[in-house]
Amino acid sequence: MEAGKYVSLRYAYGAEVMGTPVHSELVISDEPILCPFFREAHVAVVLHPRAFPEALLGIDAQGLLVLDSAIHREGIPAGTKVEVRPFVAATTKGRPGDPGRLAPVAALGFLAKLGFFPLDPLLSVAKVSRAAQENIEALEIGFNF
């Protein structure tokens, strides 16, 4: 809202604790969001192999797939732009039981680098979070890819 945008986030919370993939949908719009669901995504960020087939079904014909480097990239429709970065490996830091918990934060930093939204509001929010330093580092990792 600070940047003059409307935002809707829909996600399954807590599944990552059990080691299962988490599905999230983020809608950013210049106009009020009347429905938080969408049929096609302009951008899909895929950080877990099991999420890849579902993302392929939901990405629009000229969309952008942002993939973790561990994803096998088969069956991507022609015309779809693809960016691949090691989000999970770069944010895991060798901690057992932490399979890239900060990978989504790094992906946000990368999307900011691509110009989807400014980095500064993300850093402002990260600075007041419970894990401020980790979140700031993850945003910077993504932005510097």
C-alpha positions as CSV (number, residue, x, y, z in Angstrom):
1,M,0.0,0.0,0.0
2,E,2.9,2.4,0.6
3,A,3.9,2.2,-3.0
4,G,0.3,2.9,-4.1
5,K,-0.5,-0.8,-4.9
6,Y,-3.1,-3.1,-3.6
7,V,-1.8,-6.5,-2.4
8,S,-3.5,-9.8,-1.6
9,L,-1.7,-12.8,-0.3
10,R,-3.2,-16.3,0.0
11,Y,-1.1,-19.2,1.3
12,A,-1.1,-22.4,3.2
13,Y,0.7,-21.7,6.4
14,G,2.8,-24.1,8.4
15,A,3.2,-26.9,5.9
16,E,6.8,-26.0,5.4
17,V,7.4,-27.1,9.0
18,M,6.4,-30.6,8.0
19,G,8.6,-30.6,4.9
20,T,5.9,-30.3,2.4
21,P,5.7,-27.6,-0.3
22,V,3.8,-24.5,0.4
23,H,1.5,-22.9,-2.3
24,S,1.1,-19.2,-2.2
25,E,-0.7,-16.7,-4.5
26,L,0.3,-13.0,-4.4
27,V,-1.8,-10.5,-6.3
28,I,-0.4,-7.0,-6.8
29,S,-2.6,-4.5,-8.6
30,D,-3.0,-0.8,-9.3
31,E,-6.7,-1.2,-8.6
32,P,-8.7,-2.6,-5.7
33,I,-8.6,-6.4,-5.7
34,L,-12.1,-7.8,-5.8
35,C,-11.1,-11.5,-5.8
36,P,-7.8,-12.8,-4.3
37,F,-7.8,-15.8,-6.7
38,F,-6.5,-15.8,-10.3
39,R,-6.7,-18.1,-13.3
40,E,-3.5,-17.1,-14.9
41,A,-0.3,-15.8,-13.4
42,H,2.0,-13.4,-15.1
43,V,4.9,-14.6,-12.8
44,A,5.3,-17.9,-11.1
45,V,8.1,-18.5,-8.5
46,V,8.8,-22.2,-8.1
47,L,11.1,-23.3,-5.3
48,H,10.1,-27.0,-4.9
49,P,10.0,-29.6,-7.7
50,R,6.5,-30.8,-6.8
51,A,5.1,-27.3,-7.4
52,F,6.5,-27.1,-11.0
53,P,3.7,-29.0,-12.8
54,E,1.0,-26.9,-11.1
55,A,2.9,-23.7,-12.0
56,L,3.0,-24.7,-15.7
57,L,-0.8,-25.0,-15.7
58,G,-1.2,-21.5,-14.3
59,I,1.3,-19.4,-16.1
60,D,0.1,-17.2,-18.9
61,A,1.4,-17.7,-22.5
62,Q,3.9,-14.8,-22.2
63,G,4.6,-15.3,-18.5
64,L,7.8,-15.5,-16.5
65,L,8.8,-18.6,-14.6
66,V,11.4,-17.9,-11.8
67,L,12.8,-21.3,-10.9
68,D,15.1,-22.7,-8.3
69,S,18.1,-24.3,-9.9
70,A,17.1,-27.7,-8.5
71,I,13.9,-27.8,-10.7
72,H,14.0,-30.0,-13.8
73,R,12.9,-27.7,-16.6
74,E,10.9,-29.9,-18.9
75,G,7.6,-29.1,-20.7
76,I,7.9,-25.3,-20.4
77,P,5.6,-23.8,-23.1
78,A,7.1,-21.9,-25.9
79,G,7.1,-18.1,-25.3
80,T,7.5,-18.5,-21.5
81,K,10.4,-16.6,-20.1
82,V,12.5,-18.5,-17.6
83,E,15.0,-17.2,-15.0
84,V,16.9,-19.8,-12.9
85,R,18.7,-19.1,-9.7
86,P,19.9,-21.2,-6.8
87,F,17.5,-19.7,-4.2
88,V,17.3,-22.7,-1.9
89,A,21.1,-23.5,-1.9
90,A,22.0,-19.8,-1.4
91,T,19.8,-19.4,1.6
92,T,20.2,-22.8,3.3
93,K,23.6,-21.9,4.7
94,G,24.3,-25.6,5.7
95,R,21.9,-25.6,8.6
96,P,20.3,-29.0,9.0
97,G,16.5,-29.0,8.9
98,D,16.5,-25.7,7.1
99,P,15.9,-26.5,3.4
100,G,15.9,-22.9,2.1
101,R,13.4,-21.4,4.5
102,L,14.5,-18.0,3.3
103,A,14.4,-18.9,-0.4
104,P,11.0,-17.1,-0.9
105,V,12.5,-14.0,0.6
106,A,15.5,-14.2,-1.8
107,A,13.0,-14.7,-4.7
108,L,11.3,-11.4,-3.7
109,G,14.7,-9.7,-3.8
110,F,15.2,-11.1,-7.3
111,L,11.8,-10.0,-8.5
112,A,12.6,-6.5,-7.2
113,K,15.8,-6.6,-9.2
114,L,13.8,-7.5,-12.3
115,G,11.7,-4.3,-11.6
116,F,8.4,-5.8,-10.5
117,F,8.4,-3.7,-7.4
118,P,11.0,-1.5,-5.5
119,L,13.4,-3.1,-3.1
120,D,13.1,-0.3,-0.4
121,P,9.6,-1.2,0.9
122,L,10.7,-4.9,1.2
123,L,13.8,-3.8,3.2
124,S,11.7,-1.5,5.4
125,V,9.4,-4.4,6.3
126,A,12.4,-6.8,6.8
127,K,14.0,-4.4,9.3
128,V,11.2,-4.7,11.7
129,S,10.6,-8.4,11.4
130,R,11.5,-11.0,14.0
131,A,14.4,-12.4,11.9
132,A,15.4,-9.0,10.6
133,Q,19.1,-9.7,9.7
134,E,18.3,-13.0,8.0
135,N,15.5,-11.5,6.0
136,I,17.7,-8.5,4.9
137,E,20.5,-10.9,3.9
138,A,18.1,-13.0,1.9
139,L,16.6,-10.0,0.1
140,E,20.1,-8.9,-0.8
141,I,21.1,-12.4,-2.0
142,G,18.1,-12.4,-4.4
143,F,18.7,-8.8,-5.5
144,N,22.4,-9.6,-6.3
145,F,21.7,-12.7,-8.4
